[in-house]
């Protein structure tokens, strides 16, 4: 369970950076979002859309708190 928790945290953190700093219309970034979204679904049963509150999570909660909510 701890490995899955760690991976979910890494996915959420990367997605937060993507949505804050990257060009989400770039084909490479779109592929990465798709890949991360598929893995998030495998690990949690939730889609990126169901976890959208993670965007800019650092402004109001810790990564651990976001992971707890997602899991």
Buried (B, 14 or more C-beta within 10 A) or exposed (E): EEEEBEBBBBBBBBBBEBBEEBEEEEEEBEEBBEEBBEBBBEBBEBEBEEBEEBBEBBEEBEBEEBBEBBB
